[in-house]
Amino acid sequence: MPVETTPALREWDVGELVGLDRDGTLSRYGDVAAFFEPGSRVPGGESFEEIVARVTGFVDDLVPISLGRTVCLVAHGMTNRIIAAHLLATLPELGRHNSANTNVTIIETDGRTHRAVKLFDDAHVPAGSEAPEG
């Protein structure tokens, strides 16, 4: 299968948080949850609205040209949650849980309505594995 890349599906630019682990982030900024809410901006990075516009614009362009085909999008956690929330009409709510790495979401569409067949499914990850969340 041909593979195409696009900067539209890159993960959220978290600016000054890049390279910091949880402890470093907490000691420098405290609770950063507010940075990831509508109307907010990660210091030195993208705002919530900027990443949503970038990702949803790509999806809105892709859906009509992909009808009747199977398309596989591969992206990081927040980007995947934005795609699902946009197609399922739950934006700006993205869900308050992390989705496990390598999770699978399947959404079927006729171009007007979208239906989740699987949502953040991680059944293929071995039970008891310590896979990091993302």
N, C-alpha and C positions, 0 to 999 in steps of 0.2 A: 504494500500500500504506500502511496506517496505520503510523505510527512511534510507539513508546512509549519513554520513557526510564525508567531506574531507577538509583538510587544504588548498588544492589547490584553493578553492573558497572563502577563507577568503578575507576580504577587504584589500585594500592597507595598508601596515604597514607605518603609517605616523610618526613614530619615535617621535621626540621631539614635534610634534604638538599635540600628544595625550593629551586630557584633556583641551586644550586651546579652548576658545570660539573665535568667529571672532575678537572681540576687542583685546583679549590677543595675538592672532596670529599676528594681524596687528601691535600692539605695539612692539612685540618682533622681528618679522621678516619682517615687511612691507608686500608688495605684494608677496604672495607665489605662484602665478600662474606659475612662471618659474619652481618651484619644481616638477610640474606635467606634464612636457613636455618631449619628447624624449631626451635622453642624460643628464637627470637631476636625482638628488637624493634628497629625502626629508631628512633633517638632522637627522641622527640616524635611518633612516628607509630604505625602499626599493627604488630602482631606478625604473624608468618607465620600463626599459627593463626587470628587474627582475619580476615585477608583470605580465607583458605581457607574458613572457615565462612560468611562473607558470600556469596562467589561460589557455593560448592557448594550452599548452602541455596536460592539463587535457581534454580539449574539443576535441583535435585531437585524443586522445585515446578513448574517449567516443563515438564519432560519428560512427565509423565502427561497434562497438559491439551493437549499439542501433538501427540500421536500422530496419524499420518496427514496431518500438515501440514508444510509447509516453513517453518522459522523461521530468520531471519538475526539473529545476535547480532553486534554491532559493539562492540569494546572494545579496550583497549590490550594491549601485549605480555604482561605478567605475568598479567593477568586472562585472556587467551586461553589461556596455557599452563596455568593452573589449571583452566579449563573442560575442555580436552583431557585433561589428566592425570586429572581426576576421572572423566570418562566412560570413559576407557581403563584405569581402575583402576591407575594408576601413582603416585598420591599416596603419600607426600609428594614423591617425585621429580618434578621439573618439566621435566627436560631441562636440560642445561648449555650451551645455545646461545641466543643471541638470535634472535628471529624477525624477519625483515625487515618494515618497515612495509608495510602493505596486503596482507600475506599472507592466504591463504585456507585455512581448514580446513573440511572437510566430514565430519561424523560422522552416520551413519545409525543409528537405534535402533528397537527394537520395544518399548522401555520396560524391558526387562530386560538385553539385551545391546547393546553399542555397537560400531560398526565404523568405523574411520577410512578414508574414501575418499580424502581428501587431508589432509595434515598440514603446516601452515605453508608451503604452496606459494606461491612468489613468481615463478613462470614468466612472469607478465604484466608484471613489472618489466623494462624494457629492459636488455639485457646491457651491462655496463660502467657502468651508472649508479651514481652515488655516493649512493644512497638511504641515509639514516641508519637504523641498527638501533634497535629498540625492544622 
